[in-house]
């Protein structure tokens, strides 16, 4: 697979209409992973490699954050991944599938479906696989790349008027003097501003993906 970030091209943030075109074309597990990236700005490798042992509950706000270690983050700094309502719903829907990884896939039986054991879930190597490439072509969006989900999240934060400092915290950009483990009040504020990206969302489409 190509390293999308090293391939020279301009960012391509998706519109809501384009998102609605693309997501239904993806298999269910890729729909959920794409939607998670669109609501967190997480890179492909951090969505695919998201681990349950990175989860840190924040009881005061009624959900968790995921602390991505420096060894797994592009800038080699730990990053606190804050989840808005959509991202949190997606994570909740993944519980119990795999003991290590949050987003996983299994091939469903098309015959002998009553035979045990059921197919096992496994880690997804990349969202940018053959199924994703076929889906974007079918949706008429061959120019959309997985890293554009991160650009889309960033653009929607800007469009919603989220301050630059909060955008930097949500996206994991380096900020001088920025603490890597945030106070509860900071997490609460970041959840609130991260939810602003969904203020104009198509709720029917998103609920179908979350519950599917």
N, C-alpha and C positions, 0 to 999 in steps of 0.2 A: 504494500500500500504506500501511496505517496505521503510524505511529511507535509501536511497541508500548510503549516505555518512557515515552512521554508520555501514554499512555492510562491513566487512573486505574483501578487494580485491585490487588488483593492478589496477592502472589507465589503460584504454584501449583506447588510441587515435585511431581514425579511419583513414584509408587511404582514398584517394579520390575515389578509386574504391569501397570501402565499403560504402562510403557516397552515391555514385551513385546507389548502390544496395538497400540501405535502403529507401531513400527519396521517390521514386515512389510507394513504398508499403504503405506509410502513407496516411491517409485522408488529404485533402487539408489544413485544419486548422492546423493539426499537422505538416505537411511539412513546413509550414511557421514558426511555432514556433521553430521547430528543426533547421531550417536554420538560424533563428535569433540567437539562442544560439550558433551555430557553428561559427557565425561571430562576436559575442560580448563576449562570455564566460559567459553569464548570466546564473545563476542557474535556475532550474525548477520553484521555487516559485517566482522568480523575472520576469520570462517570463510570467507566468500565471497571476501574480498580477500586471503587468506593467500598470500604470495608466496615463491617459492623463494629470492629474493635476501635474504630476512629470516632464512634458516636459518643458524645458527651451530653447527658441530660441537663437541661436548664429548667428545673421544676417551676421556677417563678414565672416563666413564660409559657409553660405547658407543652414544651417540645424540646427537641435536642438540636445541637449543632454537630457538625463533623469536623474534627481537627485533622486536616490533611498534613502529614508530616513533611518536613523539609525535603526528605529523600524522594518524595512522590510529587512535589510541586515544582513547576518549571523554574521559578526564581530561586529555588533552594532555600526557601523560608517556609516555616509552617504557616498554614492558612486556615482560618476559621471559616468554614462554609456554612453560611446562614441560609435557612430554608424559609421561603415564603409559604403561604397556605397551600398552593398547588404542589410545590416540591415536597412539603411535609406529607400531604395526602399520598403522593406517589411512594414515598419511603414507607409509610405505614402499610401500604398494600403489598410491599415486598417481604414483610416480616414472615419468618418461618420457612422461606423457600430454600435458603442456603445458610450455612453456619458462618461463612466467611464474608461473602460478597453480597452487596445490596441488590445490584441489577444483574440478573442471571437469565439463562435461556435453557429450555429443554425441547428436544424434538418430540412432538406428540405422536403417539401411535396412530396409524391410519387403519391398521387391522390388528386383530388379537388384542383389542384395547382392554379386555378383561384379564389379561395375563399380568401377574405380578412378577417382579417388582415394576413399578412405574419408572419411566425414563428419569434419570437424575438431572437436576439442574447443574449448569456449569457456567463459569465466568465467560463473559463476552469479550473477545479480543479487541474489537474496535466497532464503533457505530458505523464507520466508513467501510462497510463490507459490500458484497455483491447485491444484497437485498436493498441496502440504502441507495446505491447507485442506480439500481433499476427503478426504485420508487421515485427518485427525483426526476428521472427521465420521463416516466409515465405522467408525473405531475406537471411536466413542462417547465421544470426548474433545474436544468442540468448545471447551471452556474452556482447553485447553492452547495456549500461545503459544510462539513460538520462544524468547523471552527466558526462559521457564520452564526451558529446558535449563540455563541458567546458575544459576537458583535451585535446580534439582535437584542440580547438582554441589556447590553451597555447602552444601545441607542434608545431603548424604551425607558431606561432610567433617566437619561438626559431629557427625553421628551416629557417625562413626568415631573421634571423640575427637581430631581434629587440632587442635593449638593455634591460637589466634586469629591469632597472628603469621604462621604458615605459611599459614593460610587467606587472609589478606590478600595475601601474596606471590603465591599461586597465582591469585587473582582480580584482582590488579592494583589493589587498593584503596590509597589514599594512606596511607602510614605515615611519621611524622616520622623523618627521618634514614635512611630506607631506601635502600640502594644499588639502582640500576636494573640493573646488570650484576652477576650473582651469582658468587661463588666456586664452584669445582667442588664443594666440600664441601656448599655450600648447594643447588646443583642436585641433587646426589645425594640429599640429605635430602628435598627437595621431590618428587622422583620417587617415593621410598619412601612418603611420606604420600599423594600423589595416587593411588597404587595401592590405597590402603585403600578407595576408593569402590567398588571392584570385588570386594571380598572375598566378597560374597554374590550375585554376578551369575549369570545363566543363561548358562553358557558355550556351550551349543549355539547359542542365538540370536546371541550376539555373534560367534562364529566364522563363522557363516553370512554375516553382514553384512560382516565384515572380508574374507572370502575371495570374496564374491560380486562 
